[in-house]
Amino acid sequence: MVFHDLISSLLAERESSQKIWFAGDFHTPPEFSYQVNFPRLELVLDGEYINEMENHERKVCKIVAKAGDAIFVPPNCWNKPDWDTDCSVLSMLFGRRQLGLSLVSKRKGEATFYDIQKHSIQTRSGFAIDNILEALSSLARENTKQPMDELLLQALLQYCKSMLEAPAEQSHSRVQDLYQGICIYIQENFHRQITRNSIAERFSISPNHLSRLFRQQGHMTLADYITWVRIDRAKFMLKKYNFKLNEVSLRCGFKDVNYFCRVFKNRTGRTPSDYRGSI
């Protein structure tokens, strides 16, 4: 499998000069930054991967991650990729029920990625990987990170490699794997104008197949799931930041703030302002 081989190569070729950056959440994330409520790990395979993010002094700056470097993003922390360089990046999202892997490659000056590969497997809840991720998230808040960061990164990669070699016994069917992969994609891209057609094209399935998949596997419609993800993120933003409602709306993928307010009240029983005021 391509992802197993990539992780094996990264482990075998790691050098002491390679860096590990940790994202933060002290500052308000800029628009179009990546921010989800699960831990993420981004590994640069080739080229230069430029990101806007917080440094160890809690200042927002641009970092240039090179081949072999890594960025660890604790839950609800953020990073904003530049995506205007030649680079290949392996992203790993550690969800509650699945590990999502994504390999993307980009050429400078081109609007789209020229190579995208995705895969997901069932996670092992209650196992050592939970403690490794918690240790990395805790280390992100400490000033001294070396050499613990490198040891924990290698432990995480080794564990993921073992999971790919021997998936959990309750391994999902291909249909369930596809469903979980699409859920991860929505969780990562809820702030964009994603549609049934764009998601179906992304996963090379028909729009009707996509709709059936969510009714059968998720017991809800695709539109309901996208709305659930967006409203859940809106709750977090209302609680965490002092964004105006129109900015919360845009950052959660709603074009119109009035529509956002109606949907929010319909789903929560309160307006966004009332929800913020009750916290």
TISE-427385 format. One record per residue: x, y, z of N, C-alpha, C in turn. Coordinates in nm, 3 decimals, always signed. Layout:
BEGIN
((X, Y, Z), (X, Y, Z), (X, Y, Z))
...
//
This chain:
BEGIN
((+0.085, -0.120, +0.000), (+0.000, +0.000, +0.000), (+0.088, +0.125, +0.000))
((+0.047, +0.226, -0.075), (+0.129, +0.345, -0.091), (+0.153, +0.417, +0.042))
((+0.053, +0.424, +0.129), (+0.069, +0.498, +0.254), (+0.161, +0.423, +0.352))
((+0.153, +0.292, +0.352), (+0.244, +0.214, +0.436), (+0.387, +0.235, +0.390))
((+0.410, +0.233, +0.259), (+0.545, +0.251, +0.206), (+0.597, +0.393, +0.234))
((+0.510, +0.492, +0.223), (+0.551, +0.631, +0.251), (+0.596, +0.647, +0.396))
((+0.516, +0.594, +0.489), (+0.549, +0.606, +0.630), (+0.677, +0.529, +0.662))
((+0.694, +0.411, +0.601), (+0.817, +0.332, +0.620), (+0.939, +0.411, +0.573))
((+0.928, +0.477, +0.458), (+1.039, +0.556, +0.405), (+1.070, +0.675, +0.495))
((+0.966, +0.741, +0.544), (+0.987, +0.856, +0.633), (+1.061, +0.814, +0.760))
((+1.023, +0.700, +0.814), (+1.090, +0.651, +0.936), (+1.235, +0.614, +0.908))
((+1.259, +0.551, +0.795), (+1.394, +0.505, +0.764), (+1.488, +0.619, +0.728))
((+1.432, +0.728, +0.674), (+1.516, +0.837, +0.623), (+1.521, +0.959, +0.713))
((+1.458, +0.953, +0.831), (+1.457, +1.071, +0.917), (+1.598, +1.107, +0.962))
((+1.625, +1.238, +0.964), (+1.756, +1.290, +1.004), (+1.738, +1.389, +1.118))
((+1.844, +1.405, +1.195), (+1.837, +1.494, +1.312), (+1.814, +1.639, +1.274))
((+1.848, +1.677, +1.150), (+1.833, +1.817, +1.107), (+1.689, +1.851, +1.070))
((+1.605, +1.751, +1.053), (+1.468, +1.777, +1.013), (+1.385, +1.831, +1.129))
((+1.293, +1.921, +1.098), (+1.222, +1.997, +1.201), (+1.080, +1.946, +1.222))
((+1.030, +1.976, +1.341), (+0.890, +1.950, +1.374), (+0.830, +2.080, +1.425))
((+0.730, +2.130, +1.357), (+0.659, +2.250, +1.402), (+0.529, +2.210, +1.472))
((+0.488, +2.291, +1.568), (+0.363, +2.267, +1.639), (+0.272, +2.389, +1.618))
((+0.151, +2.364, +1.572), (+0.055, +2.473, +1.552), (-0.006, +2.513, +1.685))
((-0.059, +2.636, +1.691), (-0.121, +2.686, +1.813), (-0.261, +2.741, +1.787))
((-0.324, +2.791, +1.893), (-0.458, +2.849, +1.880), (-0.472, +2.976, +1.962))
((-0.358, +3.040, +1.993), (-0.363, +3.162, +2.073), (-0.424, +3.278, +1.994))
((-0.390, +3.286, +1.867), (-0.441, +3.393, +1.782), (-0.565, +3.347, +1.705))
((-0.644, +3.443, +1.663), (-0.760, +3.414, +1.579), (-0.712, +3.361, +1.445))
((-0.761, +3.248, +1.401), (-0.713, +3.192, +1.274), (-0.754, +3.278, +1.156))
((-0.665, +3.297, +1.059), (-0.701, +3.374, +0.940), (-0.801, +3.299, +0.854))
((-0.866, +3.370, +0.765), (-0.964, +3.307, +0.678), (-0.898, +3.201, +0.591))
((-0.969, +3.093, +0.568), (-0.924, +2.980, +0.486), (-0.812, +2.899, +0.550))
((-0.791, +2.918, +0.680), (-0.696, +2.832, +0.749), (-0.762, +2.697, +0.777))
((-0.680, +2.596, +0.804), (-0.730, +2.462, +0.836), (-0.743, +2.451, +0.987))
((-0.861, +2.415, +1.034), (-0.884, +2.402, +1.178), (-0.996, +2.300, +1.200))
((-0.962, +2.187, +1.260), (-1.062, +2.085, +1.292), (-1.044, +2.044, +1.437))
((-1.141, +1.968, +1.488), (-1.135, +1.932, +1.630), (-1.069, +1.797, +1.654))
((-0.986, +1.753, +1.559), (-0.906, +1.632, +1.576), (-0.759, +1.666, +1.556))
((-0.668, +1.588, +1.614), (-0.525, +1.610, +1.587), (-0.493, +1.580, +1.441))
((-0.397, +1.655, +1.386), (-0.352, +1.633, +1.248), (-0.200, +1.632, +1.244))
((-0.147, +1.559, +1.149), (-0.003, +1.557, +1.127), (+0.021, +1.575, +0.978))
((+0.108, +1.670, +0.942), (+0.141, +1.693, +0.803), (+0.290, +1.670, +0.783))
((+0.325, +1.586, +0.687), (+0.463, +1.547, +0.662), (+0.500, +1.585, +0.519))
((+0.607, +1.661, +0.506), (+0.651, +1.707, +0.374), (+0.736, +1.598, +0.310))
((+0.692, +1.551, +0.195), (+0.765, +1.445, +0.124), (+0.863, +1.503, +0.024))
((+0.827, +1.616, -0.035), (+0.913, +1.674, -0.137), (+0.881, +1.822, -0.151))
((+0.981, +1.903, -0.189), (+0.961, +2.045, -0.212), (+0.956, +2.127, -0.085))
((+0.890, +2.243, -0.094), (+0.876, +2.333, +0.020), (+0.728, +2.359, +0.046))
((+0.689, +2.341, +0.171), (+0.549, +2.356, +0.212), (+0.541, +2.477, +0.305))
((+0.492, +2.589, +0.250), (+0.489, +2.716, +0.324), (+0.355, +2.729, +0.396))
((+0.362, +2.766, +0.524), (+0.242, +2.779, +0.606), (+0.248, +2.906, +0.690))
((+0.132, +2.966, +0.709), (+0.116, +3.070, +0.810), (+0.063, +3.002, +0.936))
((+0.132, +3.022, +1.048), (+0.091, +2.959, +1.172), (+0.163, +3.028, +1.288))
((+0.129, +2.989, +1.410), (+0.194, +3.046, +1.527), (+0.326, +2.976, +1.554))
((+0.427, +3.054, +1.597), (+0.553, +2.992, +1.635), (+0.556, +2.967, +1.785))
((+0.671, +2.922, +1.836), (+0.679, +2.886, +1.978), (+0.665, +3.007, +2.070))
((+0.678, +3.129, +2.013), (+0.661, +3.251, +2.092), (+0.520, +3.309, +2.078))
((+0.431, +3.229, +2.021), (+0.291, +3.268, +2.001), (+0.277, +3.387, +1.906))
((+0.369, +3.399, +1.813), (+0.361, +3.502, +1.710), (+0.325, +3.435, +1.578))
((+0.236, +3.501, +1.501), (+0.198, +3.446, +1.372), (+0.309, +3.476, +1.272))
((+0.356, +3.373, +1.203), (+0.465, +3.391, +1.107), (+0.450, +3.289, +0.995))
((+0.534, +3.302, +0.893), (+0.536, +3.204, +0.785), (+0.654, +3.110, +0.808))
((+0.626, +2.982, +0.798), (+0.732, +2.883, +0.812), (+0.746, +2.810, +0.678))
((+0.868, +2.767, +0.652), (+0.896, +2.691, +0.530), (+0.938, +2.552, +0.571))
((+0.848, +2.457, +0.557), (+0.877, +2.318, +0.590), (+0.932, +2.249, +0.465))
((+1.046, +2.183, +0.481), (+1.111, +2.117, +0.368), (+1.097, +1.965, +0.381))
((+1.143, +1.896, +0.280), (+1.128, +1.750, +0.275), (+1.179, +1.686, +0.403))
((+1.094, +1.604, +0.465), (+1.130, +1.539, +0.590), (+1.077, +1.611, +0.713))
((+1.041, +1.739, +0.698), (+0.989, +1.815, +0.811), (+0.843, +1.777, +0.838))
((+0.798, +1.809, +0.959), (+0.662, +1.774, +1.000), (+0.594, +1.890, +1.070))
((+0.462, +1.897, +1.058), (+0.380, +1.994, +1.132), (+0.276, +1.916, +1.209))
((+0.276, +1.930, +1.341), (+0.173, +1.866, +1.423), (+0.072, +1.972, +1.464))
((-0.056, +1.943, +1.440), (-0.162, +2.039, +1.468), (-0.255, +1.978, +1.573))
((-0.247, +2.022, +1.700), (-0.336, +1.968, +1.803), (-0.482, +2.002, +1.772))
((-0.577, +1.938, +1.839), (-0.719, +1.966, +1.813), (-0.750, +2.115, +1.827))
((-0.825, +2.168, +1.731), (-0.872, +2.307, +1.728), (-0.761, +2.410, +1.711))
((-0.639, +2.367, +1.684), (-0.535, +2.460, +1.644), (-0.540, +2.475, +1.491))
((-0.461, +2.568, +1.437), (-0.478, +2.599, +1.295), (-0.345, +2.617, +1.224))
((-0.350, +2.596, +1.094), (-0.240, +2.633, +1.004), (-0.301, +2.673, +0.870))
((-0.231, +2.758, +0.797), (-0.282, +2.806, +0.668), (-0.177, +2.782, +0.561))
((-0.192, +2.675, +0.483), (-0.096, +2.647, +0.377), (-0.100, +2.752, +0.266))
((+0.016, +2.775, +0.206), (+0.026, +2.870, +0.096), (-0.016, +2.805, -0.036))
((+0.024, +2.681, -0.057), (-0.007, +2.602, -0.176), (+0.033, +2.672, -0.305))
((+0.141, +2.747, -0.306), (+0.190, +2.805, -0.431), (+0.337, +2.771, -0.450))
((+0.372, +2.648, -0.415), (+0.508, +2.599, -0.436), (+0.500, +2.457, -0.492))
((+0.612, +2.408, -0.539), (+0.621, +2.266, -0.575), (+0.635, +2.187, -0.446))
((+0.538, +2.100, -0.416), (+0.547, +2.023, -0.293), (+0.456, +1.901, -0.298))
((+0.493, +1.801, -0.218), (+0.409, +1.685, -0.193), (+0.397, +1.669, -0.043))
((+0.274, +1.653, +0.006), (+0.249, +1.651, +0.150), (+0.160, +1.532, +0.185))
((+0.200, +1.460, +0.289), (+0.118, +1.352, +0.344), (+0.049, +1.407, +0.469))
((-0.085, +1.409, +0.468), (-0.161, +1.457, +0.582), (-0.230, +1.340, +0.650))
((-0.231, +1.343, +0.783), (-0.295, +1.237, +0.861), (-0.388, +1.302, +0.962))
((-0.516, +1.265, +0.957), (-0.615, +1.320, +1.048), (-0.662, +1.207, +1.141))
((-0.646, +1.230, +1.271), (-0.676, +1.126, +1.370), (-0.815, +1.150, +1.428))
((-0.916, +1.100, +1.358), (-1.054, +1.117, +1.401), (-1.090, +1.022, +1.514))
((-1.212, +1.036, +1.563), (-1.257, +0.951, +1.674), (-1.270, +0.805, +1.631))
((-1.312, +0.785, +1.507), (-1.336, +0.648, +1.462), (-1.248, +0.606, +1.346))
((-1.177, +0.699, +1.285), (-1.096, +0.662, +1.171), (-0.971, +0.747, +1.159))
((-0.870, +0.687, +1.101), (-0.748, +0.759, +1.064), (-0.759, +0.789, +0.915))
((-0.756, +0.916, +0.881), (-0.765, +0.956, +0.741), (-0.628, +0.995, +0.689))
((-0.590, +0.938, +0.576), (-0.461, +0.967, +0.514), (-0.484, +1.031, +0.378))
((-0.406, +1.133, +0.350), (-0.423, +1.207, +0.225), (-0.286, +1.247, +0.172))
((-0.260, +1.213, +0.048), (-0.136, +1.252, -0.019), (-0.172, +1.347, -0.131))
((-0.118, +1.469, -0.124), (-0.146, +1.568, -0.229), (-0.014, +1.624, -0.282))
((-0.013, +1.650, -0.412), (+0.105, +1.707, -0.477), (+0.063, +1.829, -0.557))
((+0.146, +1.931, -0.555), (+0.110, +2.061, -0.614), (+0.229, +2.117, -0.689))
((+0.202, +2.184, -0.799), (+0.306, +2.255, -0.873), (+0.283, +2.405, -0.860))
((+0.390, +2.478, -0.847), (+0.382, +2.624, -0.834), (+0.311, +2.684, -0.954))
((+0.217, +2.774, -0.925), (+0.147, +2.845, -1.031), (+0.024, +2.774, -1.085))
((+0.003, +2.648, -1.046), (-0.114, +2.575, -1.093), (-0.225, +2.581, -0.988))
((-0.348, +2.592, -1.032), (-0.461, +2.614, -0.939), (-0.502, +2.487, -0.866))
((-0.477, +2.372, -0.927), (-0.524, +2.247, -0.867), (-0.408, +2.152, -0.839))
((-0.435, +2.052, -0.756), (-0.336, +1.949, -0.728), (-0.329, +1.853, -0.846))
((-0.208, +1.805, -0.876), (-0.194, +1.713, -0.989), (-0.197, +1.568, -0.944))
((-0.188, +1.543, -0.814), (-0.196, +1.406, -0.765), (-0.262, +1.408, -0.628))
((-0.369, +1.333, -0.613), (-0.440, +1.323, -0.485), (-0.471, +1.176, -0.460))
((-0.430, +1.128, -0.343), (-0.465, +0.991, -0.304), (-0.515, +0.995, -0.160))
((-0.621, +0.921, -0.133), (-0.679, +0.921, +0.001), (-0.708, +0.779, +0.046))
((-0.703, +0.758, +0.177), (-0.732, +0.626, +0.234), (-0.773, +0.649, +0.380))
((-0.857, +0.561, +0.433), (-0.892, +0.570, +0.575), (-0.901, +0.429, +0.633))
((-0.867, +0.417, +0.761), (-0.880, +0.290, +0.831), (-0.942, +0.317, +0.967))
((-0.998, +0.214, +1.023), (-1.059, +0.226, +1.155), (-0.950, +0.246, +1.260))
((-0.972, +0.338, +1.354), (-0.874, +0.361, +1.459), (-0.894, +0.262, +1.574))
((-0.795, +0.257, +1.661), (-0.800, +0.168, +1.776), (-0.821, +0.251, +1.901))
((-0.942, +0.285, +1.929), (-0.973, +0.368, +2.045), (-0.935, +0.296, +2.173))
((-0.873, +0.368, +2.264), (-0.834, +0.310, +2.391), (-0.696, +0.246, +2.389))
((-0.624, +0.261, +2.278), (-0.491, +0.203, +2.266), (-0.385, +0.311, +2.285))
((-0.259, +0.271, +2.268), (-0.146, +0.361, +2.295), (-0.148, +0.485, +2.207))
((-0.206, +0.474, +2.088), (-0.205, +0.589, +1.999), (-0.274, +0.710, +2.062))
((-0.378, +0.686, +2.143), (-0.446, +0.797, +2.212), (-0.349, +0.872, +2.303))
((-0.265, +0.798, +2.374), (-0.170, +0.859, +2.466), (-0.057, +0.930, +2.392))
((-0.016, +0.875, +2.278), (+0.089, +0.942, +2.199), (+0.038, +1.076, +2.148))
((-0.085, +1.077, +2.097), (-0.143, +1.202, +2.047), (-0.163, +1.303, +2.159))
((-0.207, +1.258, +2.275), (-0.225, +1.348, +2.389), (-0.092, +1.405, +2.434))
((+0.014, +1.323, +2.432), (+0.147, +1.371, +2.471), (+0.197, +1.476, +2.373))
((+0.176, +1.455, +2.244), (+0.218, +1.553, +2.144), (+0.140, +1.684, +2.160))
((+0.010, +1.674, +2.186), (-0.072, +1.793, +2.205), (-0.028, +1.870, +2.329))
((+0.008, +1.799, +2.434), (+0.057, +1.864, +2.557), (+0.194, +1.927, +2.533))
((+0.279, +1.859, +2.458), (+0.412, +1.910, +2.428), (+0.406, +2.040, +2.348))
((+0.301, +2.055, +2.268), (+0.285, +2.177, +2.187), (+0.278, +2.301, +2.275))
((+0.234, +2.285, +2.401), (+0.219, +2.400, +2.491), (+0.344, +2.425, +2.574))
((+0.447, +2.342, +2.557), (+0.570, +2.357, +2.635), (+0.677, +2.426, +2.553))
((+0.768, +2.497, +2.623), (+0.875, +2.568, +2.554), (+0.983, +2.474, +2.503))
((+1.019, +2.376, +2.584), (+1.124, +2.281, +2.545), (+1.059, +2.156, +2.487))
((+1.087, +2.131, +2.360), (+1.021, +2.020, +2.293), (+1.117, +1.908, +2.253))
((+1.242, +1.941, +2.234), (+1.340, +1.840, +2.192), (+1.402, +1.773, +2.314))
((+1.435, +1.644, +2.306), (+1.418, +1.551, +2.194), (+1.284, +1.477, +2.200))
((+1.196, +1.515, +2.295), (+1.070, +1.441, +2.311), (+0.985, +1.446, +2.184))
((+0.989, +1.561, +2.113), (+0.905, +1.573, +1.993), (+0.941, +1.467, +1.889))
((+1.071, +1.449, +1.867), (+1.115, +1.351, +1.768), (+1.081, +1.208, +1.809))
((+1.098, +1.178, +1.936), (+1.067, +1.044, +1.985), (+0.918, +1.014, +1.975))
((+0.836, +1.113, +2.010), (+0.692, +1.094, +2.002), (+0.645, +1.084, +1.857))
((+0.706, +1.164, +1.768), (+0.670, +1.157, +1.626), (+0.701, +1.019, +1.570))
((+0.818, +0.967, +1.603), (+0.855, +0.835, +1.554), (+0.762, +0.728, +1.611))
((+0.724, +0.743, +1.738), (+0.631, +0.647, +1.798), (+0.496, +0.652, +1.727))
((+0.450, +0.772, +1.695), (+0.321, +0.787, +1.626), (+0.326, +0.724, +1.487))
((+0.434, +0.750, +1.414), (+0.446, +0.694, +1.279), (+0.459, +0.542, +1.283))
((+0.534, +0.491, +1.381), (+0.547, +0.347, +1.394), (+0.412, +0.283, +1.424))
((+0.334, +0.348, +1.510), (+0.203, +0.293, +1.545), (+0.110, +0.294, +1.424))
((+0.113, +0.405, +1.348), (+0.029, +0.413, +1.228), (+0.071, +0.307, +1.126))
((+0.201, +0.285, +1.115), (+0.251, +0.182, +1.024), (+0.199, +0.044, +1.065))
((+0.198, +0.017, +1.195), (+0.148, -0.113, +1.242), (-0.001, -0.125, +1.219))
((-0.075, -0.014, +1.228), (-0.219, -0.018, +1.202), (-0.248, -0.048, +1.055))
((-0.165, +0.005, +0.966), (-0.182, -0.022, +0.824), (-0.145, -0.166, +0.790))
((-0.050, -0.223, +0.866), (-0.009, -0.361, +0.844), (-0.113, -0.459, +0.895))
((-0.177, -0.424, +1.005), (-0.276, -0.514, +1.066), (-0.396, -0.433, +1.111))
((-0.486, -0.400, +1.019), (-0.605, -0.321, +1.055), (-0.685, -0.388, +1.166))
((-0.764, -0.309, +1.235), (-0.846, -0.360, +1.345), (-0.934, -0.474, +1.297))
((-0.959, -0.570, +1.387), (-1.035, -0.689, +1.349), (-1.173, -0.655, +1.295))
((-1.233, -0.550, +1.351), (-1.365, -0.510, +1.304), (-1.352, -0.421, +1.181))
((-1.264, -0.462, +1.089), (-1.237, -0.377, +0.973), (-1.366, -0.351, +0.895))
((-1.374, -0.231, +0.846), (-1.495, -0.191, +0.774), (-1.494, -0.244, +0.632))
((-1.610, -0.250, +0.572), (-1.621, -0.286, +0.432), (-1.574, -0.169, +0.347))
((-1.561, -0.192, +0.218), (-1.521, -0.084, +0.128), (-1.622, +0.029, +0.130))
((-1.749, -0.008, +0.142), (-1.854, +0.094, +0.147), (-1.837, +0.182, +0.272))
((-1.811, +0.118, +0.386), (-1.790, +0.194, +0.510), (-1.664, +0.278, +0.503))
((-1.558, +0.223, +0.442), (-1.434, +0.300, +0.427), (-1.457, +0.423, +0.341))
((-1.534, +0.406, +0.232), (-1.565, +0.519, +0.145), (-1.645, +0.623, +0.221))
((-1.745, +0.579, +0.295), (-1.828, +0.671, +0.374), (-1.742, +0.749, +0.473))
((-1.654, +0.681, +0.546), (-1.570, +0.747, +0.645), (-1.473, +0.844, +0.578))
((-1.420, +0.805, +0.462), (-1.330, +0.894, +0.389), (-1.399, +1.022, +0.348))
((-1.525, +1.011, +0.304), (-1.600, +1.130, +0.265), (-1.630, +1.217, +0.387))
((-1.661, +1.153, +0.501), (-1.684, +1.230, +0.624), (-1.560, +1.310, +0.662))
((-1.443, +1.248, +0.653), (-1.318, +1.318, +0.683), (-1.300, +1.436, +0.587))
((-1.327, +1.413, +0.459), (-1.313, +1.520, +0.359), (-1.403, +1.638, +0.394))
((-1.526, +1.610, +0.434), (-1.620, +1.718, +0.471), (-1.571, +1.791, +0.595))
((-1.520, +1.717, +0.694), (-1.468, +1.779, +0.816), (-1.350, +1.870, +0.788))
((-1.274, +1.840, +0.684), (-1.157, +1.921, +0.648), (-1.194, +2.038, +0.557))
((-1.308, +2.030, +0.489), (-1.341, +2.129, +0.386), (-1.477, +2.194, +0.405))
((-1.531, +2.189, +0.528), (-1.664, +2.243, +0.554), (-1.674, +2.392, +0.523))
((-1.560, +2.464, +0.532), (-1.561, +2.608, +0.511), (-1.564, +2.645, +0.363))
((-1.545, +2.547, +0.276), (-1.548, +2.572, +0.133), (-1.689, +2.547, +0.079))
((-1.712, +2.590, -0.043), (-1.845, +2.572, -0.105), (-1.854, +2.433, -0.166))
((-1.855, +2.332, -0.081), (-1.864, +2.194, -0.128), (-2.010, +2.160, -0.157))
((-2.031, +2.080, -0.261), (-2.166, +2.041, -0.303), (-2.170, +1.890, -0.325))
((-2.288, +1.838, -0.345), (-2.302, +1.696, -0.374), (-2.222, +1.659, -0.498))
((-2.231, +1.741, -0.601), (-2.161, +1.710, -0.726), (-2.009, +1.718, -0.709))
((-1.961, +1.820, -0.638), (-1.816, +1.835, -0.622), (-1.758, +1.722, -0.537))
((-1.831, +1.679, -0.435), (-1.783, +1.568, -0.351), (-1.786, +1.438, -0.430))
((-1.893, +1.415, -0.506), (-1.903, +1.294, -0.587), (-1.789, +1.287, -0.689))
((-1.759, +1.401, -0.752), (-1.649, +1.404, -0.849), (-1.516, +1.378, -0.781))
((-1.500, +1.434, -0.662), (-1.374, +1.416, -0.588), (-1.349, +1.268, -0.557))
((-1.455, +1.191, -0.529), (-1.438, +1.051, -0.492), (-1.475, +0.955, -0.607))
((-1.492, +1.012, -0.727), (-1.516, +0.932, -0.848), (-1.637, +0.840, -0.835))
((-1.745, +0.895, -0.780), (-1.872, +0.822, -0.772), (-1.982, +0.913, -0.824))
((-2.099, +0.857, -0.850), (-2.209, +0.939, -0.900), (-2.275, +1.013, -0.784))
((-2.335, +1.129, -0.811), (-2.407, +1.201, -0.706), (-2.516, +1.117, -0.640))
((-2.588, +1.036, -0.719), (-2.692, +0.951, -0.662), (-2.634, +0.844, -0.568))
((-2.521, +0.788, -0.606), (-2.453, +0.690, -0.520), (-2.412, +0.756, -0.389))
((-2.362, +0.879, -0.398), (-2.321, +0.953, -0.278), (-2.441, +0.973, -0.183))
((-2.554, +1.011, -0.238), (-2.673, +1.032, -0.155), (-2.718, +0.903, -0.089))
((-2.717, +0.793, -0.166), (-2.755, +0.663, -0.109), (-2.660, +0.621, +0.002))
((-2.533, +0.647, -0.019), (-2.431, +0.609, +0.079), (-2.459, +0.673, +0.215))
((-2.496, +0.801, +0.215), (-2.521, +0.869, +0.343), (-2.652, +0.825, +0.406))
((-2.751, +0.795, +0.325), (-2.876, +0.746, +0.383), (-2.856, +0.608, +0.446))
((-2.774, +0.524, +0.382), (-2.755, +0.388, +0.431), (-2.654, +0.378, +0.545))
((-2.543, +0.451, +0.533), (-2.435, +0.440, +0.632), (-2.450, +0.542, +0.745))
((-2.494, +0.662, +0.712), (-2.499, +0.768, +0.813), (-2.638, +0.793, +0.869))
((-2.739, +0.729, +0.808), (-2.878, +0.746, +0.853), (-2.918, +0.893, +0.855))
((-2.861, +0.968, +0.761), (-2.900, +1.108, +0.741), (-2.863, +1.143, +0.598))
((-2.913, +1.255, +0.550), (-2.878, +1.295, +0.415), (-2.739, +1.359, +0.415))
((-2.679, +1.365, +0.297), (-2.550, +1.432, +0.284), (-2.561, +1.578, +0.327))
((-2.667, +1.646, +0.286), (-2.686, +1.787, +0.321), (-2.696, +1.804, +0.472))
((-2.765, +1.713, +0.539), (-2.777, +1.721, +0.684), (-2.641, +1.703, +0.752))
((-2.559, +1.613, +0.698), (-2.427, +1.591, +0.758), (-2.339, +1.715, +0.741))
((-2.338, +1.773, +0.622), (-2.259, +1.895, +0.599), (-2.306, +2.006, +0.693))
((-2.438, +2.021, +0.707), (-2.491, +2.123, +0.797), (-2.452, +2.096, +0.940))
((-2.457, +1.969, +0.983), (-2.419, +1.933, +1.120), (-2.274, +1.972, +1.147))
((-2.183, +1.941, +1.054), (-2.042, +1.976, +1.070), (-2.025, +2.127, +1.080))
((-2.095, +2.200, +0.995), (-2.080, +2.346, +0.992), (-2.137, +2.411, +1.118))
((-2.251, +2.364, +1.165), (-2.311, +2.421, +1.286), (-2.226, +2.387, +1.408))
((-2.171, +2.266, +1.411), (-2.082, +2.229, +1.522), (-1.960, +2.320, +1.526))
((-1.904, +2.352, +1.410), (-1.790, +2.444, +1.403), (-1.832, +2.585, +1.440))
((-1.952, +2.626, +1.400), (-2.002, +2.760, +1.435), (-2.015, +2.774, +1.586))
((-2.062, +2.670, +1.654), (-2.071, +2.673, +1.801), (-1.935, +2.699, +1.861))
((-1.834, +2.627, +1.809), (-1.697, +2.645, +1.860), (-1.649, +2.788, +1.837))
((-1.671, +2.843, +1.718), (-1.624, +2.978, +1.688), (-1.695, +3.083, +1.773))
((-1.824, +3.065, +1.794), (-1.899, +3.160, +1.878), (-1.847, +3.158, +2.022))
((-1.805, +3.042, +2.066), (-1.755, +3.026, +2.203), (-1.613, +3.076, +2.217))
((-1.531, +3.055, +2.113), (-1.386, +3.078, +2.123), (-1.344, +3.219, +2.079))
((-1.409, +3.273, +1.974), (-1.362, +3.397, +1.913), (-1.471, +3.504, +1.914))
((-1.427, +3.628, +1.893), (-1.520, +3.740, +1.888), (-1.555, +3.779, +1.744))
((-1.567, +3.681, +1.659), (-1.604, +3.708, +1.520), (-1.744, +3.768, +1.513))
((-1.763, +3.860, +1.417), (-1.898, +3.904, +1.385), (-1.972, +3.789, +1.319))
((-2.105, +3.793, +1.324), (-2.183, +3.681, +1.275), (-2.160, +3.653, +1.126))
((-2.141, +3.760, +1.048), (-2.118, +3.737, +0.905), (-1.986, +3.666, +0.881))
((-1.887, +3.689, +0.968), (-1.759, +3.620, +0.952), (-1.770, +3.474, +0.996))
((-1.843, +3.449, +1.105), (-1.868, +3.310, +1.145), (-1.937, +3.236, +1.030))
((-2.034, +3.302, +0.972), (-2.110, +3.243, +0.861), (-2.018, +3.204, +0.747))
((-1.932, +3.295, +0.703), (-1.842, +3.269, +0.591), (-1.741, +3.160, +0.625))
((-1.688, +3.164, +0.745), (-1.586, +3.067, +0.785), (-1.644, +2.926, +0.800))
((-1.774, +2.917, +0.813), (-1.838, +2.786, +0.826), (-1.904, +2.741, +0.696))
((-1.881, +2.816, +0.589), (-1.929, +2.772, +0.459), (-2.067, +2.821, +0.420))
((-2.124, +2.915, +0.498), (-2.254, +2.973, +0.464), (-2.231, +3.105, +0.392))
((-2.285, +3.118, +0.273), (-2.265, +3.242, +0.197), (-2.345, +3.358, +0.255))
((-2.463, +3.328, +0.309), (-2.555, +3.433, +0.354), (-2.573, +3.425, +0.505))
((-2.548, +3.535, +0.575), (-2.554, +3.534, +0.721), (-2.696, +3.513, +0.772))
((-2.797, +3.564, +0.699), (-2.935, +3.545, +0.742), (-2.975, +3.399, +0.733))
((-2.931, +3.332, +0.626), (-2.958, +3.189, +0.613), (-2.886, +3.112, +0.724))
((-2.762, +3.149, +0.752), (-2.687, +3.086, +0.861), (-2.763, +3.098, +0.993))
((-2.814, +3.217, +1.023), (-2.885, +3.239, +1.149), (-3.012, +3.153, +1.157))
((-3.082, +3.141, +1.044), (-3.203, +3.058, +1.043), (-3.169, +2.911, +1.066))
((-3.065, +2.863, +0.999), (-3.025, +2.723, +1.014), (-2.976, +2.697, +1.156))
((-2.898, +2.790, +1.210), (-2.845, +2.773, +1.346), (-2.958, +2.762, +1.447))
((-3.058, +2.851, +1.435), (-3.170, +2.847, +1.529), (-3.253, +2.720, +1.511))
((-3.269, +2.680, +1.387), (-3.345, +2.558, +1.360), (-3.278, +2.435, +1.421))
((-3.143, +2.434, +1.419), (-3.069, +2.317, +1.469), (-3.046, +2.321, +1.620))
((-3.037, +2.440, +1.678), (-3.001, +2.450, +1.820), (-3.113, +2.505, +1.908))
((-3.214, +2.567, +1.846), (-3.322, +2.627, +1.924), (-3.289, +2.767, +1.971))
((-3.169, +2.817, +1.937), (-3.127, +2.951, +1.977), (-3.062, +3.023, +1.859))
((-3.069, +3.154, +1.859), (-2.997, +3.230, +1.758), (-2.848, +3.226, +1.791))
((-2.760, +3.253, +1.695), (-2.617, +3.258, +1.726), (-2.585, +3.357, +1.838))
((-2.651, +3.472, +1.839), (-2.625, +3.573, +1.943), (-2.668, +3.522, +2.080))
((-2.785, +3.456, +2.085), (-2.832, +3.400, +2.212), (-2.738, +3.290, +2.261))
((-2.691, +3.209, +2.167), (-2.598, +3.100, +2.202), (-2.469, +3.157, +2.260))
((-2.415, +3.259, +2.196), (-2.293, +3.323, +2.244), (-2.316, +3.387, +2.380))
((-2.429, +3.449, +2.399), (-2.458, +3.516, +2.525), (-2.479, +3.422, +2.641))
((-2.513, +3.296, +2.611), (-2.540, +3.198, +2.719), (-2.415, +3.130, +2.766))
((-2.302, +3.151, +2.698), (-2.178, +3.080, +2.734), (-2.109, +3.148, +2.851))
//
